[in-house]
Amino acid sequence: MSCPRIEVDLGKIRRNTQTLVGCLGPRGIRVTGVTKAVCGHPAIAQAMLDGGASGLADARISNVQRLRAAGMTGSITLIRTPMLSQADQVAQSCEASYNTEILVISALAAAAIRNSSVHGIILMVEMGDQRDGILPENLADITQQVMQMPGLALKGIGTNFACLNGLAPTALQLAAFCDLANEIEGVCGPFLKIVSGGGSTNLPWALGKHATGRVNDLRLGEAILLGVEPVSGDQIGGMHTDAFTLVAEVIETDAKPPPSPVALIDPIPERLRIEPTSGASKRMILAMGHQDTDILGLSMPVGSTLIGATSDHLVIGTSRPMPTVGSEVRFQMNYNALMHAMAAPDIKVKLLGVPPTTPSRHTQGKSDHLALV
Ligand SMILES: *Cc1c(COP(=O)(O)O)cnc(C)c1O
C-alpha cells in the first residue's frame, strides 16, 4: 500500500462531530465544521455533515473550490477575511465570509452583484486575540455601512480566541461579545442570525456551567478532527483522538552505535537531532521527513524515540525488536503535523469507514475516485 499515507477513519470524525453537536445543541449552539486542516477534503467534510454539523467553513478559497468541485452544495463560509484579489471567487463559491475590511466588503458587494447573488457578511470582532478583527468601538459604524450595500446580507458577528496569543477565552470576554450583539441590534436594527463565539478553544467555556448567552455557533476543526481541546491539548471526554494515523515505511535498519558527540553538533536548528534515550540503541530510517509533516508533532510508537529528521528521512531509535525493511510504522499527529501532512503532495489519503447515508449517484461515482487522493 502506498507510503507515506494518512489513514482517516471517517466514522470517528462523524462520531466526534455527533458528540459535540449533542453537547452543544441543547445550549443553542450549532457546530460549523472547519475543514482547513484537511485542505477541504470532501469525504472528511461530508463526515462532519453526517455527524450533524450545520455547515462547513474553510480559510482558503482553494479548499472551498475543492469542496464545490466534489459536489458539495451546502453552506460554506470563508473564515479568513477574503483577499481583495479573490472577491469574485469568494462571491461565487461561498455563501458568506468573515470580514474585517470595508474595502474588501465593498469589493464583495460588487462581485455579488456581478454574480447575481447575495453574499453573506459576518463581521469579525477583535476581543483580545490580537489577530484579525474589527475593534468593538468601530463595529456599529461598519455594520451600518454593510447594511447599505446592495449585494450583501449582514448575517452576524464572530470572534476568535487563542489563535495568535494562545490564551483561552474568559467568560468575561464572551459576555462582552454577547453584549456587542445586543448593542448592534439596538443601534443598527439588524437581526444577527449568527453569533459565532470562536473555535475549539471555546469548548471549555461552551460546555461549562454558566449560560452561553447569544452565542449560537462555534467553528470547530481541531476538536472534531483530533478529539482534543487545543489550549491544554487534553482529550475531550468521549471523543476519538485517533481518527488520523500517519503511516511511513522503513527503508533502512541498522544497529549503528549512537552517534558520537561531535556528530551531534549541528549549527542548523532545523536539522534537529535528539539523542536516543532509554537504551534505544537500534536505529531505523523511514522514508518521510520535514517535507511531509511537522516531525515534532508526531507521537513516536511505544519504545521508540526520535533521533532526528531531514527533508526526506526520519531516524528513529527503538528498544523493541527491529522491524524489517519494507514494514510500516504508525504515528499519531498533532494539529500542525496533520495540517502539513494533509497538504504534502507525496502523502496519500486512505479513507476508512463507510459513510452512513447512501450517497447520490453523482457523489458515489466521485467517491470511488476519492478513495485515494
Ligand atoms: C481555524 C479557525 C477555526 C477553527 O479552529 P479550531 O481550533 O481548529 O477549532 C475557527 N475560526 C477561524 C477564524 C479559524 O481560522
The ligand as an ORCA input file, in Angstrom:
! r2SCAN-3c Opt
* xyz 0 1
  C      -9.053     27.664     12.110
  C     -10.152     28.528     12.539
  C     -11.172     27.996     13.322
  C     -11.179     26.574     13.821
  O     -10.218     26.431     14.810
  P     -10.037     25.025     15.582
  O      -9.115     25.359     16.698
  O      -9.434     24.085     14.598
  O     -11.378     24.614     16.046
  C     -12.215     28.835     13.663
  N     -12.244     30.122     13.244
  C     -11.275     30.659     12.499
  C     -11.385     32.071     12.076
  C     -10.193     29.888     12.115
  O      -9.241     30.427     11.353
*
